[in-house]
Amino acid sequence: MSLLWHWRSLERTTGGHPKHAHTSYPDSEADTNTNSLRLSDLPPELIIIIASFLPTQSAACLSLCSRAMSQILGSDAWRCLKIQSPGVRATFLSDLSKDLPQYFVCYLCVQLHTTSAVQWPRSSPKTLTRCLRKELALKHCSQSGIYLRFPHIQLVMNRHYLGPSHGFPLEAFQTTEVIESDIFRNIVLLSVEAQIVSDELLMRSQQWVLLPHNRRDKLVTRRLFHHLCHHIWALGRRENNLPTLIKSRLDLLDEQGQCCTSTGQCLKCPMDFVLDVVDLGERGIAGCLTRWTNLGAGLHPEDPKWRSHLGKSLPRGVTYEPHHLGSIRSSFENQTAIPFVEFTSRNIYDLLSRRERKHITRREDGFIWKLVYNDPYRWCIEHAGQSLEWDIIIYNYGDYLLLICVLLLLSILPLIYVLSDN
């Protein structure tokens, strides 16, 4: 698409001129229109002049449009591109990747990587290539295995910008997982959803920590919510740290029987949040942290909205302008198909539902709990659809399948010997 765009943009600049006969150049035998002139029909000297006005990366793209263009423009564009800054070369690769759906540009090594080299965010970070593992990661929840890196944002937005053959689907960010800790004697649930609003990736996440009533003080003293973001931590200024916020919510719950759900914000990164404490009756008391996060447009890792989430200083001359309180929350909720109340109710149901410490636990609603990385204390929820049937079959009938494979192998061994003798 990028190469076609450069080609057609230049062709539009030549429209409306009479056609000249240049039979020694490509496409001269094609059907012609006396009212327009194609770029490939221009004299080589004019094409070279046009290319000289283009940015280096655009001239290099133009030389890739056809063999004839490459011959006309020669190697000058490539020589210029080699001595340019990494940023210019990355822009060239970004333009190139628009025509290569299976690739994306890596801004760390300034090369093209295959999309398959990047696992979905909920996958183990060990599956990343060495280059991508160096990418700074946003760990959304201290107990969770979900790591967000810029290529995740980039690939989801590539599909939005360039079409379904590129990048990741939004489902890559949609997950619900539960961790049951024997050490802390609590249950933690993290549920994440994402959608694109105004060409930016917004994420809604909800983290629950369930404790028995007799251990409710641990919500404050054990710092079970490690941080809201890189700027609001469990430790920090007394008036603006998590234990102080949670204690105020517990006091409200005692006084009024329910907690306030007013929206807060971080002034240093684009994130709105609601911190709540909910009495779940005989099942215990739970802290609930909901966050609405703007992850940026996914165009460059130096995007202030993305970089501000990593706790790193912004590039010189770049500042993050604080968003209006509640604007990220309202942008997400105005577009989502699952309202906040329904999202919360569903997560409470998942938090309290039954799970067994085996590979798969079926539920009555058509979903299953599945152990993550065979960790007996960590589950993710998935739909029991066709894609999981082999998982279920292998788990329940794995021994039988192994026996069948051995018998089949033994049955064909005589045939192999006969064929080898012949």
N, C-alpha and C positions, 0 to 999 in steps of 0.2 A: 504493500500500500504506500509505503514511504517513497519507493522508487517511482511508482506510478504517479504519485502526487507531484514529485519534482518534474517528471516528464510532462504531465498534462498542464502543470502550471506554466511551464515554458512554452508549451504548444499554444496555450491561450494567448500568450503575448504576441504570437505570430499570426493569429487569426485575422481574416479579412484582407490579407495581401494576396496578390495574384501569384499563381504557381509558376516557378521557374523550372526549366528542364535541367536537372542535374542527374543524368542517368547513371553516373558512375558511383552513386552512393546508395545505401540501403533503402529498400521499399520504393525504389523509383518505378517499379513495374506494377505497384498496387493501384487500385482504383483511386482516381483523384477527384477532387472537388475544386472547381475553378474559383470558389469563393473563400477557400481556406488553404493554409499551408502548414504541413506538419513539420515539427522540429527536425526530424530526421532528413527532411528535404533541403534544409538550409546548407549553404556552403560551409565547409569545415572551418574556414577563417572566422565566419560569423559565430559558429558554435563555440570556438575557442574564446572569442571576445565575451560572449554571454557567460561562459564558465568563469572567466576572470572576475566577474562582478559578484559571483556567488560566494558564500562562506565556504571555507575549506571542506567541511564535512559534506556540504551539499554538492560541491563539485565532484567529490569522491563518489557520492551516490549516483550522480549523473553518469559518471564513467562506467558504472555497473549496469546501466539500463540496457545496453546491447553491446555486442562485440564491436560494431562500427563506432559507437561512442567511445569505447575504450581505445580504439586505434586512433581516433581523431584527437582525443584529449591527452593521450600518452600517459606517462608515469608522473607528470608534474604534480597532480593532485595528491598522489600517494606519497611522494617525497615530502610535500608540505604537511600532510597529515601526520607523518611519523615524527616530525619535530614539534608538533603542537603539544599543548598541555594535556594531561590526562582528561581534563574536563571536556575538551574539544573532541578527543578520540572517543570518549564515552557517549557524547552526543551523536557522533557518527554511528556507533554501534547501536544506540537506541533507535535511530532512524532505520537502520538495517534490520533490526529485530522485528519491526512492524510487518515485514514481509516474510518473517520466519517464525511461525506460530509456536514452534517447539523450542524456541530459544528466548532468552532474556539477557539484558546487559547486566554484568556485575560491576558495580562502581568501585569495588575494592581492588580487583586485579585488572580492571578495564579489559574484560574479555566477555565473550558470549558463553553462557552456560545453558545446558538443557533444563527445561522446566522440571523434568523428572528428578533432577538433582536436589530439589527442594521438597521436603516432606511437608504435609499439613502441620499447622501449629501444634496440634495435640500429639504429634508423633515425637518419639524420643529424639533429643538433640544430637545423639550419637550418630544418627543416620545422615547428618549433614556432611558435605564435603569439607575438606580442610579450609578452603577459602571461605565458604559460607559460615563456618563455625566461628570465624573471627568477627563476624558481624555482631555489633552490640545488640543484646537481647533485652526485651521488656518482659520480666516475669510478673504476670498479672496477679498471681496469688502465691504466697510463699509456700503453701502446702501442695500446690498443683504442679504437674509436669508440663504445663502449657507455657511455651516460650514464643514470644513474637519477635521476629526479626524483620528488617526492612524488606527483604525479598518476598516475605509473605504479603505485606501491604502492596508491594509493587505488582505481584502476579495477580492478585485479586482485582486491582485497578486496571491492569492490562486487559483483562477480559471485559471490563466495563467500557474502556476506551476503544478497543480494537475488535471485539466480537468473541463469540463462544469458542473459537478455535485457539484462543490465547489464554494463558495463565490458569488461575484457579477459579472455581465457583465460590460464591459466598458461603456455601455449606462448609467450606474448609474452616470457618471460624465458629461454626455452630456446634457446641458440645455441652454435655452435662456429665460431670464426674463427681464421685463421692469417695471420700477417704475416711475410714474408720480407724482411729488411733487408739491402740491399747495403752500407749504411754501417757497420752493426755486425757484418755477416757472421754473423747468427744467424737462427734461426727461432723465432717466438713463437706459441704456441697458447693460446687462452683458451676454456674450455668452461664454460657456466653452465646450471644447472638450478634449479628452484624448486618448492616445495610449501608447502601451508598446514597447519600443525600447531597445534592449540589456538588457533585464530583469530588466528594470527600468520603472516606471510609469512617463510619461511626460504629462504635461497639457498645453494646449494653451487657453488663455482666452483673451477676448477683452471687454473693458469697454468703453462705450460712454456716454458723458454728452452733451446734446443739449440745447442751450440757444438762445434767440433772439439776433440779432446783437447788439441791444442797451444795452445788458447786458454782453457783451463779457468779460469785465474786471473782472466779477465775477469768471471766470475760474482761475484767479490769487488770488483775494482777499478772496474768500469764501472757498478756500481749498476743492473744490468739489471732487478732487482726494485725498482721505485722506492719503493714503500711497501706495508706490510701493511694499514694503515688510517691515519687522520689522526693517530694517536698513536704509531705505530711506523714510522719512516721509515728511508731509507737512511742518513741522517745523524741523529745523536742521541747519547745516552749510550753510551759504548763497550760496556758490557755488555748493551745492549738495542737495538742497531741491526742492520740487515739484513746488512751485510758481516761482522760478528762472528758472527751466526747461521750464515751460509752457510759461512764458514771452518771453523766447528766441524763442520758436516756433511761437508765435504770431508775433514777429518782423520779422521772416523769411517769414511768410505768407504775411505780408504787403509789404515786399521788393520784393519778388520773385513770389508772387501769389500762392505759394505752400510751404509746409513744408518739411523739411528733414525727412527721415525715417531711419536714422542711428541707429544701434543697440547699446544699452547700457547694462550694467550688474551690478549686485551687487557682491561685492568682499567677502561678508560674508555668502551668501547663493546661491544655484545653480538656478539663475534666470536671463534670458535675457529679455530685454524690448525694445519697441519702443514707444515713446510718440509723438503724432502728433496732429495738429489742422487743421480741414477741414472746408472749406466754403461750406455750403449746400444750397446756394442761398437764396431764400425767406423763407426757413424753419428755417434758423438761422446758427449759427456757433457751431461746436462741437469739443470737445476735445476727443481724442481717445488714450487709453492706451492698448497696447497689451503686454502680458507677456507669456513667455515660461518658465515653472517651472519644475524642476526635483524633484519629490516627493520621490525618492528612490526605493529600491527593496522590501519594505514591509515585511522584515523578522523580524525586531525588532524595537521597538519604540526608541531605543537609536541610530539608524542609523544617522550618522552626517548629511546626506543630508536632512532627514526629520526633525530632531530636530533643524537644523539651521533656518528653516522657522518659528519656534515658538518664536524666540527671546530669548530663554533660553540658559544658558551656557551649553557647551558640557561636557560630562563626562571627568574626569581627565585623561590626557594622550591621549585624542582624539581631533584632530584638523580637521577643514574643509579646504581642499586645493582648492583655487579658480579655477574655470573652465576657459577654454579659451574663450575669448570674442566671442559670437555668436555660440558657439558649441551646446548649448541646442536648440537654434532656428533651426540650420541647421539639427540637428538630427531629430527633429520633422517634419520639412517641407520636408525632403527627403523621409519620410515614409508615410505621410498623403495622403489620397485620395482627400482632398479638399485643393487646393493651398491657400496661404495667400491672394492673390488678390480676389479670389472667396469668401473666408471666410469673408473678409472685405465688399465686395459688398453685400453679403447676410445680413450682420448685419445692413448696412445702410438702406436696404429695410425694415427690421424688425423695425428699429428705427422710420422710417417715416410712417409705415403702420397704418391704422385706427384701433382703439380699442374702444370698448364701455364698459361702467361701468356696465356690466352685466356678468352673470356667464360664458357665452360662446359667442365669436364673431367669426363668420365664415370668412374665407378668400377664395379668388378665386383659390389659388394654392393648395388647399387640406389640408391646415393647419388651426388650430383654435387658438385664444387667449383665455386662460382660467384664471379666477381669482384665485390667490393663497390664500388659507385660507380665502376665501370670503373677502379679502381686496380689496376695490374698487379702489385702487391706484397701485396694483401690479398684473402683468400678467405673465404667462409663456406660451410658444408656444409649441403645441403638434400636432401630426398628427391626423387628424380626421378619425382614423381607427376604426376597430371593437371594440377595447377596450374602446373607448369613447362613443359608441352608447348609453349605459345605462345612462351615464352622461347627454347626450343631451336629452334623453327621459324623465328622471326624472325632469330635469330642465323645459322643455317645457310642460310636461303633468303630473307634480307631483300631482296637485289637482285632476285630473281625476283618477290617479292610487290610490290615497288615498280613493276616493269615491268607486271605484271598490272593494278594500279590505274590506271596511266597509260593503258593500252589500253582499259580499261573506260570511263574518262572520255572518251576520244576517240570511242568508239563511241556514247555517248549524246548527244554535243554536237549532231549533226544533229537528233535528236529534240527537243532543247531549243529549237533555232531554229524548227522547224516549229510547235511549240506556242506559241512567243512570237508568231509571225506571225498565228496564228489568234486 
